């Protein structure tokens, strides 16, 4: 019997941390969490795979998790795609 392969974001699950620097002022960026948590009031409560299928990104297909990074010094914001790990 085959087992269904699942994936998990190592950042969301506390296995690793993001370490990026602002391209404008070179200060450390802070992780604001998953991008789709910002869409609607109840977005953080939607099943992750459901949100990934409707967010307009290829994150479901590519097994990535989009995280919003923010610079507290110059207010710059960017999104990075974190590679998910097979569980």
C-alpha positions as CSV (number, residue, x, y, z in Angstrom):
1,X,0.0,0.0,0.0
2,X,1.4,3.4,-0.9
3,X,1.6,6.2,1.6
4,X,0.5,9.7,0.7
5,X,3.5,12.1,0.6
6,X,3.0,15.3,2.6
7,X,5.1,18.4,2.9
8,X,5.6,20.9,5.6
9,X,7.2,24.3,5.8
10,X,10.3,24.1,8.0
11,X,9.9,27.8,9.1
12,X,6.2,27.5,10.0
13,X,7.0,24.3,12.0
14,X,10.0,25.8,13.9
15,X,12.6,23.6,12.2
16,X,14.5,26.6,10.9
17,X,14.5,30.4,10.7
18,X,14.7,32.8,7.9
19,X,17.7,35.0,7.7
20,X,17.5,37.7,5.0
21,X,18.7,41.3,4.9
22,X,17.0,44.3,3.4
23,X,18.1,45.1,-0.1
24,X,17.6,48.8,0.6
25,X,19.2,49.4,4.0
26,X,20.9,46.1,4.6
27,X,19.3,45.6,8.0
28,X,17.8,42.2,9.1
29,X,14.3,41.5,7.9
30,X,11.7,40.1,10.2
31,X,9.4,37.2,9.2
32,X,5.8,38.2,9.1
33,X,4.5,34.7,8.5
34,X,2.7,33.1,5.6
35,X,1.5,35.3,2.8
36,X,-2.0,33.8,2.7
37,X,-2.6,34.7,6.3
38,X,-2.9,38.3,5.2
39,X,-5.7,37.7,2.6
40,X,-8.9,37.7,4.6
41,X,-9.9,37.7,8.3
42,X,-10.2,33.9,8.4
43,X,-7.3,33.1,6.1
44,X,-5.1,31.8,8.9
45,X,-7.8,29.2,9.7
46,X,-8.1,27.7,6.2
47,X,-6.5,24.4,5.4
48,X,-3.0,25.1,4.1
49,X,-3.4,23.1,0.9
50,X,-6.8,24.7,0.2
51,X,-5.3,28.2,0.5
52,X,-2.4,27.2,-1.7
53,X,-4.7,26.1,-4.5
54,X,-6.4,29.5,-4.6
55,X,-3.6,32.0,-3.9
56,X,-2.6,32.4,-7.5
57,X,1.0,31.2,-6.9
58,X,2.7,27.9,-7.8
59,X,3.4,27.1,-4.2
60,X,1.1,24.0,-4.1
61,X,2.8,22.5,-7.2
62,X,6.3,23.5,-6.2
63,X,6.0,22.6,-2.5
64,X,6.9,26.1,-1.3
65,X,5.5,28.3,1.4
66,X,5.4,32.1,0.7
67,X,6.6,34.2,3.7
68,X,6.3,37.9,4.0
69,X,9.5,39.6,5.2
70,X,9.5,43.2,6.5
71,X,12.2,45.7,7.3
72,X,11.4,47.5,10.5
73,X,14.0,50.2,9.6
74,X,12.9,51.4,6.2
75,X,9.5,49.6,5.9
76,X,10.5,47.6,2.9
77,X,8.6,44.4,2.3
78,X,9.2,41.3,0.2
79,X,7.9,37.8,-0.2
80,X,10.2,34.7,-0.2
81,X,9.3,31.2,-1.2
82,X,10.5,28.7,1.5
83,X,11.1,25.2,0.2
84,X,8.9,22.7,2.1
85,X,10.4,19.4,3.4
86,X,8.9,16.0,2.8
87,X,7.3,14.5,5.9
